Amino acid sequence: MRTTDKGLQKAIKRQPHYELPSNFSYRMMQKIQEESILREKRQEKRIFILFLIFTILSGGSCIGFLIWKYGASFISYWHTCKEILPDSHTLLFYLPTLCALCLLYFFDRWLRKKIDLEKK
């Protein structure tokens, strides 16, 4: 289309020309890459949630099957263990000692690793 009106031609010439920046393709590729990374993270999150649901359901069904199949023997075993094991007051008496031993074991491992790293 050709414009014959001189006023329109002058107005068109005065309009600034819009040019794409020199790094337009680089920025566009960055945005596309960021979007693909976000999409992958959302997909990984969905897969993790589905895996978690599957694990909980399969574990629950396995426990349910074991209780259904061997429930009576579990109960009888529980009653025999209840008679053999000491009462809870005795176990609570030794609980702080057991916790202290566990903490000392982990502290010892940590110190040994630290000493080995300093030697190297």
C-alpha positions as CSV (number, residue, x, y, z in Angstrom):
1,M,0.0,0.0,0.0
2,R,1.3,3.3,-1.0
3,T,0.7,6.5,1.0
4,T,0.2,9.6,-1.0
5,D,-0.5,11.9,2.0
6,K,2.7,13.8,2.9
7,G,1.6,14.3,6.5
8,L,1.2,10.5,6.9
9,Q,4.6,9.9,5.4
10,K,6.2,12.4,7.8
11,A,4.5,10.8,10.8
12,I,5.6,7.3,9.7
13,K,9.2,8.6,9.3
14,R,9.1,10.1,12.8
15,Q,8.1,6.8,14.4
16,P,11.1,5.2,16.0
17,H,12.1,2.0,14.4
18,Y,11.8,-0.9,16.8
19,E,14.7,-3.2,16.6
20,L,15.4,-6.3,18.6
21,P,18.3,-6.1,21.0
22,S,21.5,-7.8,20.0
23,N,21.2,-10.4,22.8
24,F,17.5,-11.2,22.1
25,S,18.1,-14.8,21.0
26,Y,20.4,-15.4,24.0
27,R,17.8,-14.1,26.5
28,M,15.0,-16.0,24.7
29,M,17.0,-19.2,25.0
30,Q,17.6,-18.5,28.7
31,K,13.9,-18.1,29.3
32,I,13.1,-21.3,27.4
33,Q,15.8,-23.2,29.4
34,E,14.4,-21.8,32.7
35,E,10.9,-22.9,31.7
36,S,12.1,-26.4,30.7
37,I,13.9,-26.7,34.1
38,L,10.8,-25.6,35.9
39,R,8.7,-28.1,33.9
40,E,11.2,-30.9,34.8
41,K,11.1,-30.0,38.5
42,R,7.3,-30.1,38.5
43,Q,7.4,-33.5,36.7
44,E,9.9,-34.8,39.2
45,K,7.7,-33.5,42.1
46,R,4.7,-35.3,40.7
47,I,6.7,-38.5,40.2
48,F,8.0,-38.3,43.8
49,I,4.5,-37.8,45.2
50,L,3.2,-40.8,43.1
51,F,6.1,-42.9,44.3
52,L,5.4,-41.9,47.9
53,I,1.7,-42.8,47.6
54,F,2.6,-46.1,45.9
55,T,5.1,-47.0,48.6
56,I,2.7,-46.2,51.4
57,L,-0.1,-48.1,49.8
58,S,2.1,-51.1,49.0
59,G,3.6,-51.1,52.5
60,G,0.2,-50.9,54.1
61,S,-1.2,-53.7,52.0
62,C,1.8,-55.8,52.8
63,I,1.4,-55.2,56.5
64,G,-2.4,-55.8,56.2
65,F,-1.7,-59.1,54.4
66,L,0.8,-60.2,57.1
67,I,-1.7,-59.4,59.9
68,W,-4.5,-61.2,58.0
69,K,-2.4,-64.3,57.4
70,Y,-0.3,-64.5,60.6
71,G,-2.2,-62.3,63.0
72,A,-2.9,-65.0,65.6
73,S,0.7,-66.1,65.7
74,F,1.9,-62.5,66.1
75,I,-0.5,-62.0,69.0
76,S,0.7,-65.2,70.7
77,Y,4.3,-64.2,70.2
78,W,3.6,-60.7,71.6
79,H,2.1,-62.3,74.8
80,T,5.1,-64.5,75.3
81,C,7.5,-61.6,74.8
82,K,5.5,-59.5,77.2
83,E,5.9,-62.2,79.9
84,I,9.7,-62.7,79.3
85,L,10.8,-59.1,78.9
86,P,11.3,-56.8,82.0
87,D,8.7,-54.2,82.8
88,S,8.9,-50.7,81.4
89,H,10.3,-49.1,84.6
90,T,13.4,-51.1,84.3
91,L,13.9,-50.2,80.6
92,L,13.3,-46.5,81.4
93,F,16.0,-46.7,84.0
94,Y,18.6,-47.7,81.5
95,L,17.4,-45.5,78.6
96,P,19.6,-42.4,79.5
97,T,22.7,-44.7,79.6
98,L,21.8,-46.2,76.2
99,C,21.3,-42.7,74.7
100,A,24.6,-41.5,76.2
101,L,26.4,-44.5,74.7
102,C,24.9,-43.8,71.2
103,L,25.9,-40.2,71.4
104,L,29.5,-41.0,72.5
105,Y,29.8,-43.5,69.6
106,F,28.8,-40.9,67.0
107,F,31.1,-38.3,68.7
108,D,34.0,-40.8,68.6
109,R,33.4,-41.5,64.9
110,W,33.2,-37.8,64.1
111,L,36.5,-37.1,66.0
112,R,38.3,-40.0,64.3
113,K,37.2,-38.7,60.9
114,K,38.4,-35.2,61.8
115,I,41.8,-36.5,63.0
116,D,42.2,-38.6,59.9
117,L,41.6,-35.6,57.7
118,E,44.1,-33.5,59.6
119,K,46.8,-36.2,59.2
120,K,46.3,-36.2,55.4
